[in-house]
Amino acid sequence: MSETRVLVLDADPPPVLDRLAGRARVLHCDEASLAARLPEADVLLVWDFLSDAVRDAWPGPGPRPGWVHTASAGVDRLLFPELLASDTVVTNARGVFDRPIAEYVAGLVLAMAKDFHRSWELQRERRWLHRETAKVYGSRAVVVGSGPIGRRIGTTLAALGVEIALVGRRAREDDAEFGRVHASEALPGLLPEADWVVCAAPLTPTTAGMFDAAAFALMKPGARFINVGRGGHVVEEDLAAALRAGRPGGAALDVFAAEPLPAASPLWDLPGLVVSPHMSGDTFGWRDDLSEQFLDNFDRWQAGRPLANVVDKRLGYVPAEG
């Protein structure tokens, strides 16, 4: 049996892959050399998960990797026609980012409700200005995305006393955690009552641009919108206009249509908008966690066992079990 060839598309070398020594030949490439190396690879590890290079470099007829793993929860950059039509298996980093992203969202909710930003500004001005702030307990959140990240966001906010309406692709009336999952078609009816609207959905053709002028117009003036999904979920021009009009009352974006966010983007200066650089899931040690997850799946691959986190390429995400 020939040695397995693992090709890594990396911006920074992933840790602990030296543990594959003697079991696999690990090759590294950048965007420029990817096309030339792909036909010789059995496995492709997309460590630089913000790159679109795989789409451009994917080989035509002939040898190609049998398995592609991306070190991210989202797989939208891999859902191009040639890969969809191939028999290549795609897996993702489902499970690594759930808790960190949920903590990040909870932090934003608390910071917005308690007006921390204004407190920091007043401290710098040495001004003592007593204010009243919003309750988190008893508020209502609509969480769009019923996968592991959305669910963890829901349970974390519920622990703060927030009432959760979870939205998924399909409705379910017997959900073990939330009782009910609303279908995406029900979202317009849920938005007017929400104090918090959180997007944690996969980016697919049906979810692209789902938060547009019509969606923002349904939110009440005091609502806050948080996107930790993908930049493509939001029509950024519509959000800018909505924030200037005061509906919703504030927002936080961790993902953007163009990343890094250009310095000239008007989003930097929007009233009530918190900008963070795609970091909601990145806690200390996250690269090690991603590496360990890949190594575990490589063990499965080499042993001929079913891989974990296999993406349904037509749906664009890993289907829920059961």
N, C-alpha and C positions, 0 to 999 in steps of 0.2 A: 504493500500500500504506500503510495507516494505521500510525502509530507504535505500537510495542509498549509496553504498559503493564505495568510491573513493580511489584507491590505488596509492600512489605516489612513484615512483622510484627516489630518490633524493640523490645527493651528498651534497647539502646544502638545508635546508628547504625552500620551496618557500614562498615568502611573501604573505600576505593578504588571504590565504586560510582559515583562521579562520572565514571569512565571510560566509563559508558554514555551520557553526554551526546551528543545528536545521533543516537543509535541507539535509545533507549528513553526513555520518560517514567517516572521513578522516583517512586513514591508511598509515603509512610510512614503507618503506622497503629499504634494500640495495640489492646488487647483490646476496648475499648469501641467503637471505630470500625470494627473489622474487618468486621462483617456488612454495613455499608452500603457498603463499598468493594469487597468481593469480586466482585460482578457485573461491575464495570468492568475487572477485571484479566485480562490474558492469562497472566501468570506470577505465582505467589505464592512469595516467599522467606520461609520461616519461620525468621527469624534468632533469635527468642526461642523456641528449641526446647523449653524447659521448659513452655511455655504449652499449655493444652488448649483455647484459644479457637477454633481452626479447627473442632474438632468441633461446637461450639455455633453457630458463625457460618456454616457451609457452606450455600450457597444451595440452595433447592429447584429446581423446574423453571425453566429459563431460563439466562442467561449465567453462566459460571463459568470459573475459570482452566483452561487446557489443560495446564498443567504446574505442579506444586508441588515445590519443593526445600526440604528441611529441613537446617539446618546442624548435623546430628548424625548419628551412625551408626545409632542406633535410630529406628525409625519407628512405634513402638507407639502414640504419641499421634495418629497420622493414620489408623489402621486402624479407622475407624468405618464403619458400613454404607453410608452415602450416598456416601462417597468410594470405597469398594471397588466399588460398583456403577457408578460413573461411568467415563467414558473418559479421565479426567484422568491424566496420567503423573506418577508420584512418583519422585523421585530423592533420594539421601542423600549424606552426607559420607564415604562409605566411602573409606578410604585416608589420611585426614588424621590419625587418632588412633592408628593401629596401633603405631608405634614408641614414642610417649610412654606409652601405656598399658602396653605390655610392659616398659618401663623402670621404671614405677611398681610393677608387680607384682614384678619382680625385686628392686627396692629393699625391698619389704615382706618378701619371702622372706629376704633377707640380714639385715634388721633383726630379724626374728623368730628366725631360726636363731642369730644371734650375740648375742641378748639385749641389743640396744642400748638399749631402753627402760629396763631395769633399770640399765644402766651410767650413763645420764643421771641417774636418780634417786639412785644412790649418789654420783655426783659432787656433786650439790647438797647431799647430807648429809655430804660430805667423808669418806666411808668407803671404805677399801681392802678390797674383798672379792673375792678370787680365785674364779672360777667356771670350769666347763667348759661349752662350748656345742656345738650340734649341727653336724654336717657337712651341707653342701648337696650336695656331690658324692656321687653314688650314691643320693640320696634319690629318691622317686617322686612325680610330680605327675600328677593327672588334670585336664586342661583341658577344660572343657565349652564348646563353641562352636568350630566348625571353619572359621569365616569368617576374614577377614584379621587381625582383632584376636587371636582365639584362636590362630591359627597363629603370629603374631609372638611372642606370649607363649611358645608352645611352643619356638620356635627360640631365643629369648633364654634361657630357663631351661635348655635343652639345652646351651647354650654354657657354663653353669656346672656341667655334669656331671649334671644332673637327668634321670632317665628319664621320658619323656613318654608318657602315654596320652591321645590326642586323641579327644574324643567329639563326634559330629555327629548330624544327623538320621538319616542312613543310614550303614550300614557300607560301607567300601571297603577292599579288600585290596591295592590297588596304588598307594597314595598316594606321590607322588614325594618328599615331605619326611619323612613319618613312617612310611612303610611301610604302616601300617594305621590306619584311622579306625574307631573303635567306634561302633555305633549307640547312640542314647540309651537303648534298652532294656537295654543292657549296663552302665549306670552302677551299679546296685546291687552288681554283682559286682566292680566296680573300686574302689569306695570303701573297703572294709576294708583294702586294701594301700597306700592313698595317704598320703604324708606331707603333701602339699599338694593342696588341692582348689580350683581356680580357676574361677569362673563368668564367662564372657565371651560368653554366648549371646544371641541376639535374644530379646526378650520377645514370645511368641506364646501363644495359648491352650494349647498343649501344654507350654510351658516355665514358665508362671506357677505359682508355688508349688512348684517342683520340689525346692527344698531345704526340707524340712519335718522334723518330728520323726523320721519313718522314715529319711530320708537321714542326718540327723545321728547317729542311733543306730548306723548302719553304720560311721561313722568311728572310727578308733582314738583313744585318749585323747591321744596326742601329735600328732595331725594338726592342721593349720591350714587354715582356710577363708577364701578371699578372693573378694569379689564386686565386679567392675567391670562387670557387665552392666547390669541394671536392678533397682531395689528390689523389683519384683514377683516376681522369681525366688525370693525368700526369705520364708518365714513367720517374721516377726521374733520373734513370741512363742515359737516353737519353738526358734529359735536362742538366745534369752535363757535358756530353760530348759536347753538343752544345754550352754551355756557354764558355767552355774552348777553343772551336774553334772560338768563336766570332760571332756566328750566332744562336740565336739573340744576340743583343748587351748588354742585361741586362734582369733581371727578378725579380719578387716579388712573393713570395709564402706566403699565409696566412693559407694554409691547406696542410696537408702532409699525406702520406700513413700510417705512424706511428706517433701517437700523444700521449704524448709530443714527439717532435723530439729528438731522442737520442743524447746525448752529443758527441758520437763518429761518428755521421753522417757526411759524407763529404760535405753535403749541407751547413753547417755552414761557410765553408771557400771558397766557390765557388766565382770566380771573377764576380762582377756585380750582385750578388743575394742579395735581401733584404728578410730577414726571419722575420716573425711575428707570434705569437703564437695563431692562430685561434681567432683573436680579431677584425676583420674588422667590425662586426656588433654590437659590445658590447660597447655601450655608457652608460653614467651614467643614471641609472634608467631602464635599459633594462630588468632586472628581474621583476620589477613592471609591465612593459608593457606586458611581457609574461603572468604574473599572471592575469592581467585584461582581456587579450584575452581569456584565459581558462575559467574564470568566466563567461564571456559573452556567450561562447559556452555552458557552463554547464546550464545556464538559458534556452537556446534553447533546450538542451537535456531533461531537466526536464519538459519543457512545451510541448514536443512532436513536436517542430518545426524543420525544416531542419537545420542541422549544417553548420557552415561556414567552408571553407577551407577543404572540403572533398577531399581526395586524390584518384585519380584513381589508384588503386593498380597495375593494369597491366602496366600503363604508367610510374608510379613512381613519379607523381607530381599532383598538382591540375590543371585540365584543365582550359584554358582561357575561360572566359564567352563569350557567343555569338558564 
